[in-house]
Amino acid sequence: MEIDQSKVSETKTAYISMEIGLESNIPTYSGGLGVLAGDTVRSAADLEIPMVGVCLCYSSGYFYQLFNERGEQKEKEIEWSFFYEFDKVEKPIEMKIEDKELKVSAWLYRVVGQSGHVVPIYLLTTEVEGNEPWKQKLTGSLYDSTSKWNRIVQEMILGIGGVKLLNSLGYKNIDTYHMNEGHGAFSTVELYKNLNEDLEHVKQKCAFTTHTPVPAGHDRFNQELVRKIFQDRFPPKLLEIGSENNELNMTLLAMNCSRYINAVAQKHGETTREMFPNHDIDAITNGIHLPFWVSKPIKNIFDRKWPNWKANPDVLSNAIEIDDLELFDAHLENKFNLINYQKGHSWNLLDEELITLGFARRFATYKRAVLIFHDLDRLGEICKGEVQFIFAGKAHPRDQAGKEYIKKIFEAGEYLYDNYGVKVVLMENYNIDLAHMLVSGVDVWLNYPERYREASGTSGMKAALNGVLNFSVLDGWWIEGYKMKKESGWAIGKFPEEYKEGENINDWERDANEIYDILEDEIIPTYMNHDEWLFKCKNAIALASYFNTHRMIEEYAKRAYNLKKQKPWKYEVS
C-alpha cells in the first residue's frame, strides 16, 4: 500500500469512531451512530477537511436479521469477503492486552469527495498472521457483548491501537483527535504516554462528541477489570478523572481529556449539560450527507433546477419553487420502488394507493416502536381503506425487551389485518440500502421516542430531504426543524418549555390518542388535498438546506478542529 506522505503530513484531524457506515455491504455499522459517521467523512471529503478516520474492521459485522413465523428475531453472522477491495497495512503495530502481545493491522478504505479529495479510513483488525486464533477473533463482531472483557479490549484496539497505527503511518501532525462517542476514549491513554504525561497537552489535542443521554450509550467498566487488562499501563491520573463509584466511565474520561465537547442537537445540549453540570458542553446539530441520501428522482429535480446544489445546499431553501407535478411524479416513482421491493420480501403486499407510514430504527424500548398500537381497534377504524404501515429495525441480540417489541408488531399486524384489513409489514435486515428506499418511498415518517432521550434522529432528516413528511414527538432535531418549517409535518405533543413541572411527559395513552387524532383529523384529510400535501412536501425539502453534514462539518471545523476556510473549500489550521 502506497501512502502519499505529503497528504499524511497535511492531515490535522483524526476521527475515531467505533462504527462508520461506509457502504451497505461493509459491516462497520449497526445504526444511527455509524451512519452519521459515514455521512460526516463524506462531507469532510467534499469540503477537503484534512482528516483521517479510524474504525474497527468487523469480520462478522453486527448481524444479519431474520424473522420466524412468530415474529421472533433470529441472528446470523455475516461473512465479510470484501477484503480484496481494500489496501492492507503491511506492517502491523503491537500493543499489550494483560501481559500478552497483540498485533493490530488495518485495511484502508478511501472516501473520495466531489473534488477528488480523499479522506482515508483505517479499519483496524486483529486478523493478523502471528496472532493466536482467540486474538484474531477480537475484532470479529461489532459491539461484542460476550463479556465486559471483550468490550474493553475492542475499545483499547480502537483508541490505543488507532493512535499507534496513525503514528506508525506518519500522521505526526494531528492537531485534533475527535472521539466520536466514548468508545474511542482510550486514545487519551496513548496520547498521555506520548505527550510526557502532560494532561493539559492531551486536552489541547482532543475533542469529544456525545450522542445519547441513554445510560447504555455511556460505557462503564469496573476499575479492577480495567487494572487487570491494562496491568500497570493505565495512568492513575486518567483513571482518577475518568471514574465515579469505582467504575471507569468512558464518557467522563473523554470529557475530562478534551478541550472541546459537544452534543448533537440543541435540546440534547441542554440535556447533556444537566447530566454533566461541571463541563462546558456545546451543541452542533447533526445533519445528513445530501448527495448520499437523496433519491434519484428527487436528485434529478435538484440537478435541473439548481445545478450547484451539492456544493451549495442553501439553495434548497427555495424548494417551494419546485413544480408540483414533477415532485408528485418523483415521489410516486420512489413509492413504487419501495413497494416493488417489499413485494419480493414479504407475504403481505402493500398497496400503492394507500397512505404509507414508515417507522425504521433500532428497536430499543425507549424508541417506543409499539406506541401506535396502543388502541388497536381505534387505529383499525381510522386506517381501514386509508393507511398502511411498514416497519424495519434490529434489536440488539441481548435486548430481550426490544425483541418483544418486534413480536408485538407482528401480533398487532395480524390483528389489524384480520379485523380491519389494515396492513402492517415488518421488513428484515434493516440496512443502508433498505433505509434509502424507506426514507424516500413512504409518505409519512413516524418517530415517537420517550421525550428527550432522542439525541438527534437523523432518519427524519433523510425523509424530509426526499419530500416525506415527519410525524414526530418534539425531541432531537425535530424541535428545531418544526420551529423552522411547521408546514413540513406534524408534531406529537408540545414543545419542551410548554410542559408543566411534574407533568408526565411520556404518557403513553395521551401520546397514542394524539397520534390517532392527528392521523384522523389532519394527515388523512390533507393527503386527499394534493395541493396542500405537496406544499408540505416542499417545505420538508427546504429543511435540508440546514440539516446537512456540510453545514455540520463546517461547524466542527471552526469550533472543534480550529481550522479556517480557504477559498473555495480548502481548510487549514487557524
NULUMRO-109414 format. One line per 3 residues: number of its first residue (from 1); their letters; for each residue x, y, z of C-alpha. Coordinates in pm, 1 decimal, decimal comma, padded with zeros to 6 digits. Each point is the difference from the previous one (the first is absolute). Layout:
BEGIN
NUM = A = X:Y:Z ~ ...
END
This chain:
BEGIN
1 = MEI = 00000,0:00000,0:00000,0 ~ 00142,1:00337,4:-00103,4 ~ -00084,8:00300,3:00214,7
4 = DQS = 00043,6:00354,7:-00127,0 ~ 00228,1:00135,6:00272,4 ~ -00068,1:00362,2:-00095,2
7 = KVS = -00370,5:-00058,0:00069,5 ~ 00082,7:-00184,9:00321,5 ~ 00202,3:00293,1:00130,7
10 = ETK = -00283,6:00241,0:-00085,1 ~ -00260,5:-00204,0:00191,7 ~ -00110,3:00188,7:00310,4
13 = TAY = -00301,7:-00189,6:00134,3 ~ -00040,4:-00365,4:00098,8 ~ -00361,8:-00115,3:00019,7
16 = ISM = -00025,6:-00299,4:00234,8 ~ -00328,4:-00191,6:-00006,1 ~ -00101,5:-00352,9:00101,2
19 = EIG = -00217,5:-00016,8:-00310,8 ~ 00003,3:00182,0:-00334,1 ~ -00269,8:-00082,4:-00254,7
22 = LES = 00191,4:00008,7:-00326,7 ~ -00209,7:-00225,7:-00222,5 ~ -00299,4:-00223,1:00061,5
25 = NIP = 00199,6:-00320,5:-00056,8 ~ 00297,1:00099,3:00218,5 ~ -00099,9:-00108,8:00352,3
28 = TYS = 00160,0:00285,5:00193,4 ~ -00322,1:00149,7:00138,3 ~ -00307,8:-00101,7:00198,6
31 = GGL = -00220,2:00309,0:-00002,7 ~ -00023,4:00375,6:00012,9 ~ 00340,6:00066,9:00157,9
34 = GVL = 00183,6:-00183,7:-00276,5 ~ -00214,2:00139,4:-00280,1 ~ 00057,1:00353,8:00128,2
37 = AGD = 00374,7:-00070,0:00017,1 ~ -00008,5:-00109,0:-00363,8 ~ -00180,5:00319,7:-00099,0
40 = TVR = 00252,7:00202,4:00200,8 ~ 00302,2:-00137,0:-00185,3 ~ -00177,9:00036,5:-00335,0
43 = SAA = -00054,9:00371,8:00062,8 ~ 00354,9:00033,1:00134,8 ~ 00122,8:-00138,7:-00332,4
46 = DLE = -00227,5:00233,1:-00198,1 ~ 00117,8:00305,9:00195,1 ~ 00365,9:-00110,2:-00001,0
49 = IPM = 00030,5:-00020,6:00377,5 ~ 00351,4:-00135,5:00075,1 ~ -00132,7:-00306,6:00182,9
52 = VGV = 00079,0:-00367,4:00050,5 ~ -00250,0:-00250,4:00142,7 ~ 00053,3:-00295,7:00233,3
55 = CLC = -00251,3:-00279,5:00056,7 ~ 00006,6:-00374,6:00063,4 ~ -00033,7:-00259,6:-00275,2
58 = YSS = -00266,0:-00249,5:00109,1 ~ 00044,7:-00325,0:-00189,6 ~ -00341,2:-00121,5:00121,7
61 = GYF = -00163,4:00341,0:00002,1 ~ -00295,7:00077,2:00224,9 ~ -00238,7:-00278,2:-00109,6
64 = YQL = -00235,6:-00099,3:-00279,5 ~ -00359,6:00013,6:00122,7 ~ -00274,0:-00254,5:-00071,8
67 = FNE = -00354,5:-00040,3:00137,4 ~ -00180,0:-00329,8:00050,7 ~ -00374,5:-00052,8:-00041,0
70 = RGE = -00061,1:00113,5:00359,7 ~ 00177,9:00331,2:-00047,1 ~ 00308,4:-00107,0:00193,8
73 = QKE = 00331,0:00156,5:-00105,4 ~ 00277,1:-00240,9:-00093,4 ~ 00360,3:00105,7:-00054,7
76 = KEI = 00253,7:-00135,3:-00245,1 ~ 00366,3:00094,0:-00021,5 ~ 00101,9:00193,4:-00309,5
79 = EWS = 00280,5:-00139,3:-00212,4 ~ 00198,6:00297,6:-00122,2 ~ 00192,0:-00090,7:-00314,7
82 = FFY = 00074,9:00346,2:-00133,8 ~ 00358,9:00029,1:00121,1 ~ 00136,4:-00020,6:-00351,9
85 = EFD = -00147,8:00344,2:-00069,0 ~ 00222,0:00165,9:00260,0 ~ 00366,9:00069,5:00052,9
88 = KVE = 00164,2:-00173,6:00294,8 ~ 00234,6:00172,2:00243,3 ~ 00295,7:-00230,1:-00039,3
91 = KPI = 00176,8:00068,1:00328,5 ~ -00224,0:-00055,8:00304,2 ~ 00047,9:00184,5:00326,0
94 = EMK = 00022,9:-00178,0:00333,3 ~ -00177,9:00069,8:00326,3 ~ -00054,7:-00189,8:00323,6
97 = IED = -00316,1:-00161,5:00135,6 ~ 00073,4:-00107,2:00358,2 ~ 00350,4:-00147,4:-00036,9
100 = KEL = -00048,4:-00119,1:-00355,9 ~ 00123,5:00161,5:-00320,8 ~ -00268,5:00073,4:-00258,7
103 = KVS = 00062,9:00092,2:-00361,9 ~ -00238,8:00248,8:-00162,1 ~ -00007,1:00075,0:-00371,5
106 = AWL = -00251,7:00184,9:-00216,3 ~ -00177,7:00012,2:-00332,3 ~ -00009,7:00333,4:-00178,6
109 = YRV = -00324,8:00132,3:-00145,5 ~ 00006,4:00330,4:-00188,6 ~ -00291,6:00243,0:00012,2
112 = VGQ = 00028,6:00217,9:-00311,1 ~ -00162,0:00344,5:00002,0 ~ -00158,0:00196,1:-00283,9
115 = SGH = 00330,3:00170,2:-00085,4 ~ 00203,2:-00320,8:00027,7 ~ 00123,1:00069,3:00354,2
118 = VVP = 00050,5:-00324,6:00191,4 ~ -00076,9:-00070,6:00365,9 ~ 00172,9:-00330,2:00083,4
121 = IYL = -00179,3:-00230,3:00245,0 ~ 00208,3:-00263,4:00179,0 ~ -00203,7:-00303,9:00107,8
124 = LTT = 00195,4:-00167,4:00279,4 ~ 00016,0:-00378,7:00013,0 ~ 00162,8:-00266,7:00217,0
127 = EVE = -00031,3:-00260,8:-00275,6 ~ 00376,4:00019,6:-00037,6 ~ 00255,6:-00272,8:-00058,9
130 = GNE = 00172,7:-00075,7:00327,4 ~ -00305,2:00062,9:00217,1 ~ -00142,9:-00309,0:00166,7
133 = PWK = -00353,2:-00099,8:-00111,8 ~ -00171,0:00157,0:00305,1 ~ 00180,7:00327,0:-00069,2
136 = QKL = -00106,2:-00002,7:-00364,5 ~ -00364,7:-00008,7:00111,8 ~ 00026,4:00314,4:00212,8
139 = TGS = -00117,9:00223,1:-00285,6 ~ -00254,2:-00254,6:-00123,1 ~ -00331,5:00150,7:00111,8
142 = LYD = -00116,4:00358,2:00032,5 ~ -00084,7:00084,9:00362,9 ~ 00110,7:-00344,6:00116,8
145 = STS = -00205,0:-00039,9:00316,2 ~ 00126,7:-00348,3:00087,1 ~ 00164,7:00153,6:00306,7
148 = KWN = 00120,9:00332,9:00137,1 ~ 00351,7:-00132,1:-00062,6 ~ -00067,3:-00021,8:-00374,4
151 = RIV = -00155,0:00345,0:-00003,9 ~ 00295,5:00165,7:00174,9 ~ 00245,3:-00174,0:-00230,7
154 = QEM = -00187,1:00113,8:-00313,1 ~ 00005,2:00357,9:00126,8 ~ 00371,7:-00030,0:00081,6
157 = ILG = 00064,0:-00114,9:-00357,1 ~ -00197,0:00298,2:-00132,5 ~ 00149,4:00266,8:00225,5
160 = IGG = 00353,5:-00114,0:00082,6 ~ 00045,9:-00204,7:-00316,7 ~ -00141,9:00280,5:-00211,2
163 = VKL = 00244,5:00261,3:00131,2 ~ 00291,5:-00243,7:-00026,5 ~ -00088,9:-00089,2:-00358,0
166 = LNS = -00031,2:00362,9:-00109,8 ~ 00339,2:00077,8:00153,1 ~ 00155,8:-00298,5:-00175,7
169 = LGY = -00139,6:00120,3:-00333,9 ~ 00148,2:00349,0:00039,3 ~ -00303,3:00196,2:00118,9
172 = KNI = 00218,1:00214,2:00225,1 ~ -00179,4:00333,1:-00039,5 ~ -00343,0:-00084,3:00139,2
175 = DTY = -00132,2:00300,0:00192,1 ~ -00337,2:-00149,0:00094,3 ~ -00095,1:-00353,9:00092,9
178 = HMN = -00378,4:00006,3:-00028,8 ~ -00154,0:-00274,8:00214,4 ~ -00341,0:-00078,7:-00146,9
181 = EGH = -00172,8:-00132,5:00315,0 ~ 00182,4:-00144,6:00302,5 ~ 00106,5:-00322,2:-00172,1
184 = GAF = 00315,8:00173,2:-00122,1 ~ 00098,0:00152,6:00334,8 ~ 00296,0:-00234,9:00053,0
187 = STV = 00179,6:00203,0:-00266,4 ~ 00067,1:00245,7:00284,5 ~ 00207,7:-00268,2:00176,7
190 = ELY = 00236,6:-00032,4:-00294,7 ~ 00013,8:00378,2:-00048,1 ~ 00074,2:00047,6:00371,3
193 = KNL = 00299,5:-00234,4:-00034,2 ~ 00119,2:00166,6:-00323,1 ~ -00032,9:00352,6:00142,5
196 = NED = 00212,0:-00061,0:00309,3 ~ -00302,1:-00041,0:00227,4 ~ -00098,0:00361,8:-00054,2
199 = LEH = -00379,2:-00001,8:00049,2 ~ -00044,0:00357,9:-00121,6 ~ 00181,8:-00086,9:-00321,1
202 = VKQ = -00229,6:-00301,9:-00045,6 ~ -00303,7:00226,2:00046,3 ~ 00125,3:00236,3:-00266,5
205 = KCA = 00015,4:-00294,1:-00239,7 ~ -00348,0:-00143,3:00061,9 ~ -00362,6:00070,5:-00086,7
208 = FTT = -00295,5:-00213,1:00103,1 ~ -00355,7:-00046,9:-00127,8 ~ -00264,6:-00170,8:00211,0
211 = HTP = -00297,1:-00141,6:-00188,8 ~ -00252,3:-00119,3:00254,0 ~ -00140,6:00065,7:00346,3
214 = VPA = -00092,3:-00369,9:00030,6 ~ 00215,0:-00173,0:00268,0 ~ 00080,7:-00293,8:-00229,8
217 = GHD = 00186,4:00243,4:-00224,4 ~ 00248,4:00089,1:00274,3 ~ 00229,9:-00298,2:00056,0
220 = RFN = 00102,4:-00070,6:00358,5 ~ 00264,1:-00253,2:00101,9 ~ 00092,9:-00125,1:00345,7
223 = QEL = 00335,6:00144,8:00103,8 ~ 00134,1:-00340,2:00102,6 ~ -00073,1:-00138,8:-00346,7
226 = VRK = 00169,3:00302,6:-00156,9 ~ 00308,7:-00054,6:00217,4 ~ 00002,3:-00369,8:-00084,8
229 = IFQ = -00004,6:00063,9:-00375,5 ~ 00235,8:00298,5:-00001,1 ~ 00228,5:-00138,9:00273,6
232 = DRF = 00204,3:00303,7:00108,9 ~ -00044,3:00185,9:-00329,5 ~ -00310,3:00205,7:00083,6
235 = PPK = 00109,7:00339,8:00130,9 ~ -00131,2:00048,0:00357,8 ~ -00081,0:00363,4:-00078,8
238 = LLE = -00226,4:-00095,0:-00292,1 ~ -00164,9:-00275,4:00203,3 ~ -00072,7:00255,9:00270,2
241 = IGS = -00152,7:00266,2:-00225,2 ~ -00191,8:-00255,8:-00205,8 ~ -00158,9:-00190,7:00286,1
244 = ENN = -00298,1:00021,5:00230,3 ~ -00127,4:-00257,5:00249,7 ~ 00299,8:-00226,5:-00066,8
247 = ELN = -00086,3:-00020,5:-00369,3 ~ 00186,8:00142,7:-00295,8 ~ -00255,9:00206,0:-00194,4
250 = MTL = 00116,7:00035,8:-00360,3 ~ -00206,9:00315,4:-00049,9 ~ 00158,4:00166,5:00305,5
253 = LAM = 00346,4:-00107,4:-00113,8 ~ -00057,1:00153,9:-00342,4 ~ -00154,0:00318,4:00142,2
256 = NCS = 00276,9:00055,5:00254,3 ~ 00265,8:-00045,2:-00267,1 ~ -00151,9:00233,3:-00262,2
259 = RYI = 00022,9:00369,9:-00073,5 ~ -00333,9:-00011,2:-00182,9 ~ -00317,9:-00199,7:00071,6
262 = NAV = -00325,9:00005,2:-00191,1 ~ -00344,0:-00155,5:-00015,8 ~ -00179,3:-00063,2:-00329,4
265 = AQK = -00314,2:00219,2:00015,9 ~ -00093,3:00310,0:00195,1 ~ -00236,2:-00182,8:00238,4
268 = HGE = 00253,7:-00279,3:00037,7 ~ 00248,7:00266,8:00103,5 ~ -00232,1:00109,2:00282,2
271 = TTR = -00053,9:-00359,2:00111,2 ~ 00373,5:-00075,9:-00005,9 ~ 00085,2:00311,3:00201,4
274 = EMF = -00247,1:-00119,6:00264,6 ~ 00163,6:-00343,6:00000,0 ~ 00353,6:00143,4:00022,8
277 = PNH = -00039,6:00338,7:00173,7 ~ 00372,5:00051,2:00057,7 ~ 00088,6:00003,8:-00368,6
280 = DID = -00018,6:00260,7:-00273,5 ~ -00209,8:-00174,2:-00265,8 ~ -00081,9:00151,3:-00338,3
283 = AIT = -00263,5:-00125,4:-00245,3 ~ 00043,9:-00059,6:-00373,4 ~ -00321,5:-00130,1:-00154,9
286 = NGI = 00050,3:-00307,0:-00215,6 ~ -00061,6:-00010,9:-00372,8 ~ 00002,1:-00248,3:-00286,5
289 = HLP = 00211,7:-00026,1:-00313,6 ~ -00250,4:00121,6:-00257,8 ~ 00151,5:-00152,8:-00318,1
292 = FWV = 00016,6:-00339,1:00174,0 ~ -00357,6:-00001,3:00129,9 ~ -00192,4:00171,6:-00277,3
295 = SKP = -00199,8:-00238,4:-00218,1 ~ 00067,4:-00000,8:-00372,8 ~ -00336,3:00156,2:-00103,7
298 = IKN = 00038,3:00284,5:00253,1 ~ 00365,3:00045,3:-00096,1 ~ -00102,2:00042,0:-00364,1
301 = IFD = -00229,8:00287,3:00102,4 ~ 00280,4:00165,5:00199,1 ~ 00251,3:-00044,9:-00283,4
304 = RKW = -00229,9:00168,8:-00250,0 ~ -00106,6:00283,9:00225,2 ~ 00320,0:00070,0:00197,5
307 = PNW = 00305,0:-00149,2:-00175,7 ~ 00229,9:00101,0:00289,4 ~ -00220,0:-00131,9:00284,0
310 = KAN = 00254,7:-00259,2:00116,0 ~ 00258,8:00268,2:00066,0 ~ -00254,5:00252,0:00121,1
313 = PDV = -00281,7:-00173,8:00192,1 ~ -00138,2:00340,9:00101,4 ~ -00183,8:00017,1:-00333,7
316 = LSN = -00237,1:-00271,3:00122,5 ~ -00160,8:00263,7:00220,5 ~ -00177,0:00097,5:-00324,4
319 = AIE = -00167,5:-00341,0:-00031,0 ~ -00341,1:00167,2:-00010,9 ~ 00085,7:00080,0:-00364,7
322 = IDD = -00000,5:-00369,1:-00100,2 ~ -00272,4:-00085,8:-00248,1 ~ -00285,9:-00191,8:00164,1
325 = LEL = -00034,9:-00256,9:-00275,3 ~ 00373,7:-00069,0:-00008,9 ~ 00005,5:-00057,9:00374,3
328 = FDA = -00311,5:-00216,3:-00007,3 ~ 00144,7:-00220,0:-00276,1 ~ 00336,7:-00027,3:00178,4
331 = HLE = -00159,5:-00111,1:00325,2 ~ -00226,8:-00245,7:-00180,2 ~ 00305,6:-00159,3:-00162,2
334 = NKF = 00166,4:-00031,8:00341,6 ~ -00314,8:-00149,9:00149,2 ~ -00029,3:-00254,5:-00282,6
337 = NLI = 00367,8:-00095,5:00043,8 ~ -00048,5:-00062,4:00372,1 ~ -00319,8:-00198,2:-00039,1
340 = NYQ = 00139,2:-00204,9:-00288,3 ~ 00296,3:-00091,9:00222,3 ~ -00234,2:-00077,4:00289,7
343 = KGH = -00211,1:-00227,2:-00218,6 ~ 00304,4:-00220,5:-00054,5 ~ 00088,2:-00013,1:00369,1
346 = SWN = -00331,8:-00039,5:00183,0 ~ -00315,2:-00211,3:-00015,8 ~ -00227,6:00298,5:00074,9
349 = LLD = -00008,5:00223,3:-00306,3 ~ -00034,4:00374,0:00041,0 ~ -00225,5:00215,6:-00218,7
352 = EEL = 00147,9:00294,9:-00193,0 ~ -00326,4:00194,5:00036,6 ~ -00002,1:00012,9:00380,4
355 = ITL = 00173,3:00246,4:00231,9 ~ 00317,5:-00178,6:00110,3 ~ 00143,4:00076,1:00343,5
358 = GFA = 00356,6:-00115,2:00067,1 ~ 00188,0:-00070,5:00322,4 ~ 00361,4:-00119,0:-00022,0
361 = RRF = 00265,3:00013,1:00272,7 ~ 00153,8:-00218,8:00269,4 ~ -00260,3:-00177,4:00210,3
364 = ATY = 00126,8:00143,5:00327,0 ~ -00297,1:00021,8:00235,6 ~ 00033,3:00376,6:00059,9
367 = KRA = -00080,6:00052,2:-00368,2 ~ -00351,9:-00136,0:00074,5 ~ -00049,9:-00178,7:-00332,8
370 = VLI = -00330,2:-00149,7:00118,1 ~ -00155,4:00325,3:00125,0 ~ -00220,5:00037,7:-00306,9
373 = FHD = -00159,6:-00339,5:00079,9 ~ -00117,0:00112,5:00344,9 ~ -00368,7:-00017,5:-00104,8
376 = LDR = -00018,5:-00243,9:-00289,4 ~ -00372,5:00036,7:-00059,8 ~ 00008,7:00377,8:-00019,3
379 = LGE = 00304,4:-00016,5:-00228,7 ~ -00173,8:-00257,9:-00218,4 ~ -00315,4:00212,1:-00034,8
382 = ICK = 00205,3:00305,3:-00100,7 ~ 00227,9:-00179,8:-00245,5 ~ -00224,4:-00251,2:-00179,1
385 = GEV = 00005,0:00071,6:-00371,1 ~ 00225,8:00302,4:00054,1 ~ 00332,3:-00078,0:00171,4
388 = QFI = 00263,2:-00273,8:00007,9 ~ 00323,5:-00038,4:00199,6 ~ 00354,0:-00117,5:-00067,0
391 = FAG = 00247,4:-00063,7:00283,0 ~ 00368,0:-00091,4:-00000,2 ~ 00278,8:-00018,4:00255,1
394 = KAH = 00219,6:-00227,1:00206,8 ~ -00002,8:-00079,9:00369,9 ~ 00339,4:-00063,0:00160,2
397 = PRD = 00046,6:-00379,8:00035,5 ~ -00005,3:00033,9:00380,0 ~ -00289,2:00247,7:00013,3
400 = QAG = -00291,4:-00228,3:00085,8 ~ -00238,9:00291,6:00054,8 ~ 00081,3:00134,5:-00346,7
403 = KEY = -00063,1:-00344,8:-00148,0 ~ -00337,5:-00010,1:00175,6 ~ -00090,9:00324,7:-00175,8
406 = IKK = 00064,0:-00168,8:-00334,2 ~ -00236,2:-00283,5:00097,0 ~ -00263,8:00251,7:00108,6
409 = IFE = 00016,9:00170,9:-00339,8 ~ -00054,4:-00338,6:-00168,0 ~ -00293,9:-00073,3:00227,5
412 = AGE = -00150,7:00346,4:-00044,8 ~ 00033,9:-00035,2:-00376,9 ~ -00184,9:-00330,7:00000,6
415 = YLY = -00282,8:00144,3:00210,7 ~ -00036,1:00313,6:-00214,7 ~ -00000,6:-00198,7:-00322,7
418 = DNY = -00243,5:-00266,2:00122,4 ~ -00246,2:00250,7:00148,6 ~ 00038,1:00314,1:-00211,9
421 = GVK = 00199,5:-00092,7:-00309,7 ~ 00276,0:00239,0:00110,6 ~ 00343,0:-00116,7:-00114,1
424 = VVL = 00309,1:00015,7:00222,3 ~ 00326,2:-00121,3:-00154,2 ~ 00326,1:-00057,3:00187,4
427 = MEN = 00303,5:-00018,8:-00227,5 ~ 00300,6:-00217,1:00085,4 ~ 00362,6:00108,4:00030,9
430 = YNI = -00026,7:00378,5:00009,3 ~ 00313,3:00145,2:-00158,9 ~ 00113,0:00303,0:-00199,6
433 = DLA = -00145,9:-00128,0:-00328,5 ~ -00343,8:-00062,4:00151,6 ~ 00019,5:00334,1:00182,3
436 = HML = 00045,4:00178,4:-00335,3 ~ -00324,3:-00150,2:-00127,0 ~ -00195,3:00059,4:00319,1
439 = VSG = 00088,7:00366,4:00059,3 ~ -00098,4:00087,0:-00356,3 ~ -00283,4:-00245,0:-00066,6
442 = VDV = -00235,6:00040,0:00296,6 ~ -00237,4:00296,9:00023,7 ~ 00042,0:00074,3:00370,6
445 = WLN = 00294,0:-00068,5:00231,8 ~ -00089,8:-00107,0:00354,7 ~ 00210,0:00073,0:00309,6
448 = YPE = -00131,8:00002,8:00355,5 ~ 00273,7:-00085,7:00252,4 ~ -00013,5:00081,1:00368,7
451 = RYR = 00061,8:00372,8:00010,9 ~ 00350,0:00137,8:00029,2 ~ 00166,7:-00337,7:-00045,6
454 = EAS = 00021,7:00045,1:-00378,1 ~ 00321,5:00195,8:-00034,6 ~ -00053,4:00083,3:-00367,1
457 = GTS = -00183,6:-00243,8:-00230,2 ~ 00154,9:00044,4:-00343,0 ~ -00237,7:-00240,6:-00178,1
460 = GMK = -00264,3:00273,7:00008,4 ~ 00241,2:00234,4:-00178,7 ~ 00046,0:-00258,8:-00276,7
463 = AAL = -00375,0:-00030,0:-00038,8 ~ -00042,6:00378,1:-00018,1 ~ 00271,4:00027,4:-00267,8
466 = NGV = -00209,7:-00231,8:-00217,1 ~ -00325,6:00187,0:00055,5 ~ -00134,2:-00240,6:00263,4
469 = LNF = -00189,9:00162,1:00287,4 ~ 00106,9:-00052,1:00361,4 ~ -00248,3:-00104,0:00267,6
472 = SVL = 00204,1:00015,4:00317,8 ~ 00017,3:00095,0:00364,2 ~ 00184,1:00325,7:00058,9
475 = DGW = 00340,3:-00137,2:00091,0 ~ 00346,8:00001,8:-00155,2 ~ 00028,1:00174,7:-00335,3
478 = WIE = -00378,5:00021,9:-00050,7 ~ -00028,3:00272,1:00265,4 ~ 00219,3:00216,9:-00221,7
481 = GYK = -00145,6:-00122,7:-00329,0 ~ -00361,8:00052,1:00102,4 ~ 00076,6:00349,7:00127,0
484 = MKK = 00159,2:00083,8:-00334,9 ~ -00275,7:-00148,9:-00219,2 ~ -00322,5:-00099,5:00174,8
487 = ESG = -00147,4:-00084,2:-00339,2 ~ 00256,0:-00280,5:-00044,3 ~ -00188,4:-00253,1:00211,0
490 = WAI = -00180,0:-00048,6:00329,8 ~ 00106,3:00019,0:00363,9 ~ -00114,9:-00245,6:00265,9
493 = GKF = -00032,6:00185,5:00329,2 ~ 00139,4:00335,4:00105,0 ~ 00332,7:00179,5:-00008,9
496 = PEE = 00217,7:-00079,4:00305,4 ~ -00058,0:00337,3:00163,2 ~ -00378,7:-00045,5:-00017,9
499 = YKE = -00015,1:-00296,0:00239,4 ~ -00083,4:00083,8:00358,6 ~ 00229,3:-00099,6:00282,6
502 = GEN = -00087,6:-00350,6:00116,5 ~ -00202,0:-00081,6:-00313,4 ~ 00051,6:-00348,4:-00142,7
505 = IND = 00172,2:00084,4:-00327,0 ~ -00017,9:-00360,5:-00126,1 ~ -00358,7:-00100,8:00071,9
508 = WER = -00063,4:-00285,7:-00247,1 ~ -00376,6:00033,3:-00007,9 ~ 00006,8:00376,0:-00055,0
511 = DAN = 00267,4:-00028,5:-00271,3 ~ -00180,3:-00285,6:-00174,0 ~ -00330,0:00187,6:-00001,6
514 = EIY = 00169,6:00306,4:-00145,3 ~ 00152,3:-00216,8:-00272,0 ~ -00345,9:-00134,0:-00084,1
517 = DIL = -00155,0:00349,2:00003,4 ~ 00262,5:00146,6:-00233,5 ~ -00014,6:-00301,3:-00229,4
520 = EDE = -00378,7:00017,9:-00027,4 ~ -00054,6:00377,2:00001,2 ~ 00309,9:00130,2:-00180,9
523 = IIP = 00215,5:-00253,5:-00182,9 ~ -00271,4:-00193,6:-00184,3 ~ -00200,4:00311,8:-00104,3
526 = TYM = 00317,9:00181,2:-00108,0 ~ 00107,7:-00296,9:-00212,9 ~ -00327,2:00033,4:-00191,6
529 = NHD = 00089,2:00360,4:-00086,1 ~ 00293,1:-00034,9:-00239,3 ~ 00087,0:00368,7:-00006,3
532 = EWL = 00020,8:00025,7:00377,4 ~ 00195,4:-00325,3:00029,9 ~ 00256,9:00100,7:-00260,7
535 = FKC = 00035,9:00342,4:00165,1 ~ 00098,8:-00182,3:00318,0 ~ 00236,0:-00228,7:-00192,1
538 = KNA = 00183,8:00300,2:-00140,9 ~ 00030,7:00152,2:00345,3 ~ 00150,7:-00329,6:00115,8
541 = IAL = 00261,5:00009,2:-00276,1 ~ 00090,8:00356,1:00096,5 ~ 00116,9:-00127,0:00340,6
544 = ASY = 00290,3:-00175,8:-00173,9 ~ 00157,3:00339,6:-00064,7 ~ 00095,8:-00000,7:00370,1
547 = FNT = -00010,8:-00361,0:00119,1 ~ 00297,0:-00124,9:-00199,6 ~ 00351,1:-00117,2:00087,7
550 = HRM = 00162,8:00270,6:-00213,1 ~ -00131,9:00261,4:00243,3 ~ 00075,4:-00232,2:00292,0
553 = IEE = 00361,6:-00079,3:-00091,8 ~ 00069,7:00368,7:-00061,0 ~ -00114,3:00067,4:00356,6
556 = YAK = 00232,5:-00274,2:00123,9 ~ 00284,3:00143,7:-00207,4 ~ -00037,9:00340,6:00164,6
559 = RAY = -00090,4:-00097,7:00355,8 ~ 00157,4:-00340,7:00059,2 ~ 00290,7:-00024,6:-00245,5
562 = NLK = 00121,2:00363,4:00001,7 ~ 00012,8:00003,6:-00379,8 ~ -00062,6:00299,3:-00218,6
565 = KQK = -00150,0:-00007,0:-00346,3 ~ 00206,5:00075,2:-00307,3 ~ -00177,3:00072,3:-00329,3
568 = PWK = -00180,3:-00178,8:-00137,0 ~ -00024,7:-00299,8:00236,1 ~ 00349,1:-00058,3:00133,3
571 = YEV = 00060,5:-00004,1:00377,5 ~ 00319,1:00051,7:00196,4 ~ 00097,3:00058,4:00361,1
574 = S = -00098,1:00344,8:00124,9
END
